[in-house]
Amino acid sequence: MEVNNFSDTNSLLNSFIREIRDVSIQNDRLRFRRNIERIGEIMAYEMSKGFHYKKIEVSTPLDVAEVSVPEEEIVIATILRAGLPFHHGMLNYFDGAENAFVSAYRKYKETGHQSFDIHIEYIASPSIEGKTLILADPMLATGSSMELTYRALLTRGTPAHIHIATIIASRQAIDYCRENFPGDKTTIWAAVIDPGLNESSYIVPGIGDAGDLAYGQKV
């Protein structure tokens, strides 16, 4: 399984990571959402370099030009709600893609935030049979939500290839995905990989709760 860690190289993307991490900047919700969106755009561009392409002819005012365009059928699947600006950024570039949305959340046990199960309540998805599936979630903490989302989407078909796209991942989640996704047809894209999780399974140093930062606190 190929793992792409954008923080291994220097690029403008690191400036957006800095702003979504910085407590003095991240509480500007508009800027936070836009930075998440911009990271999605950059990631989509980098991802597209590995796609299969076909050549088509385009008529210009003067002649006919040959252009290489992606031939993959793409479905972008996003976990609500934190994933929405990330999804939108990718859709800005993969503007012909189909879209899927999954509601997954942590249901905490009586013992508190140290123990929880992942529940999936809602799926809206086209067929993913034989298509390129992009699983987008800005935070990949344990990997459990991503796996359950993938298993739920398999009821809509079997994709030809899976791209796991995230902004902040923990090392544990990367290892979990290696063990629980088909390694021969899965690629992981992470803007940055953080070393660990705290006792509540939040990524450290991370950014906090991406959904709350993007859309406000939930009750």
N, C-alpha and C positions, 0 to 999 in steps of 0.2 A: 504494500500500500504506500503510495507516494504522499508525503506530507510537505506542504509548502508553507514555510514560516517567513512572512514578509519582513519581520524584524531582523532577519539575518543579513539583510542588505539595507543600505541607506537609500531612502526615497522620500518624496514629499508626504507619503502616507504617514510617516512617523510624526509629522506636525499635527495631523488630525488625531492620532492616538494620544499625543500629549494633551490636547485640549479636552478630549472626552474623559481623561483621567484626572485632570487638574480640578481640585475642589473649588478653586476661585473662578473657574470658567464653566464647568460642566452644568451648573444650575441654571444657566441660560438655556431654556428648553429649545428655543428655536435654533440656536447655534448647535446644541447637542444633536438634535435630529438631523440637521444639515451635514454635520460631520460624519454621522453614521451613514447617511446617504452617499456622501462623497467616497467613503471607504468602500461602499458597495459598488460604486461605479468603477473605481480602480481595480477592484478584485474581479469584476466581470470582464474588464479589458484583458487582464492578465490570464484569466481562465480561457478566454477565447483563442488564445495563441495555440492551445493544444487541441482544438476542435478539428473535425474533418471539413475540408473545403471542396467546393466545386466551382468550375469556371462558367460564367455566363456572359453573354454579349449584351451590351447596353448601347442603345442608339444615342449619340450626342448630336448637337446641331450640325456637326461637320463630318462625322464618320461613325464607325462602330468601334467601341472599346471593349476589351475583355477584362472582366473583374472576377476575382476569387471571393466567394461568399460562403459563410458556414452553411453546411447542409444538414446539421443536426436539428431535430425537433426537441425543443427545450421546454421543460416544466420547472418553474421556480416554486418551491414549496416552503412556506414560512410558518414558523411557530408564533402565534399571537401572544402578546401584543407588541412586545419589544422589537420583534423582527420587522415591523412594518416599514420604518424608514430604510432599513438595510435592503429589504425587498424592493422598495421603490427605486433605490440607487441602481440595483442590478437591472431592473426593468427599464430604466432610462437607456441602457445599452442593449439589452436583449429585448427590444421593444416588440418583437414578434412572438415572444414566449407565451405559453399558456401558464396559468397560475393555480396554485393550490394553497389552501390555508388550513392550519390545524390548531385547535385550542388545546394546549397542554399546560398543566399547572401542578405545583407541589401541594399535596394535601398533608399537612403536618399532623403527627400523632400527638396524643395527650402528653407525651414526654417532652414536647417542645420542638424547637427548630433543629434539634440535632437528629430527629428521626422523621422521615416523610416518605410517602409514596408518590409516584407520578401518575396523574390521571389525564386521559384524553377524553374530551367531551364532544368535539365537533370536528368534522372533516368536510371540506369542499374541494373536490379535485376532479380534473379530467382524467381520462385514461393515461397511464404512464407507460404502457406497454411498448417496449422497444425504444423508448425516448431517453434523452439525457435529463436526469433528475438532479436539480440543485436544491439541496436542503440548507436553508439559510436561517441562522439564529445567531445574533450578535454575541451571545454569551454561551460558551460550551463548558459548563462547570463539571458535572459528573459524566456526561454523555448519555445518561439514561433517557432524558426527554428526546434526544435526537434519535436514539435507537427505537423507542416506542413510536415516534412519528413515522419513521421509515417502515416499521412493521405494519402500522395502520395503513399506510399508503400502498403497501403491496396488495391490498384488496382491490386496487385500481389497475393492477398489472405489474409486470416485471421490467424495470428499466434496463436499458443497455449499459448505462454507466451512471455512477452516483458521484456527485461532487458535494462534499460537506463544506459549507462556507460559514466561517465564524470570524468575529473580530478579536475577542479575548477568549482564549482557551486555557484550561489548566493542563498540566502534564498528565494528570490522572485521566482526564477525558480523552486525550489523544490516545493513550494506551488502551482505554476502554473501547474506543471506536476501532482500533486495530484488531481487537479480539472479537468484535460483534458485528462488523460489516464485512461483506465479501471483499477480500483483499485484492483480488484480481481485477475488480472493476470499480474501485472506490478511490477517490482522490480527496485529500483534506487540504483546505486553504484556510490559513489562520493569519490574521494581521500580526498577532503576537501570542506567544505561549508563555503563560505565567507558571511559577514553580509549584503552587499548591492551592489547597482549600483550607478555610477555617472550620471550626466545629459545626457551623451551620451550612457547610458546603457552598459557601460563597468564595469566588476566586480571589486570591490574594497575590499581588496588591490589587488587581482588578480595577473596577470603576464604581462599584456599588450596584444598585438595582437599575438596570438599563431601562426597564419599562417605566419605573417611577421617574427617572430622569427625563425620559422622552415625553411622558404624558401626565405626570402628576401621580401622587400617592394614591393607592387603592385602599379601600376599607377592608 
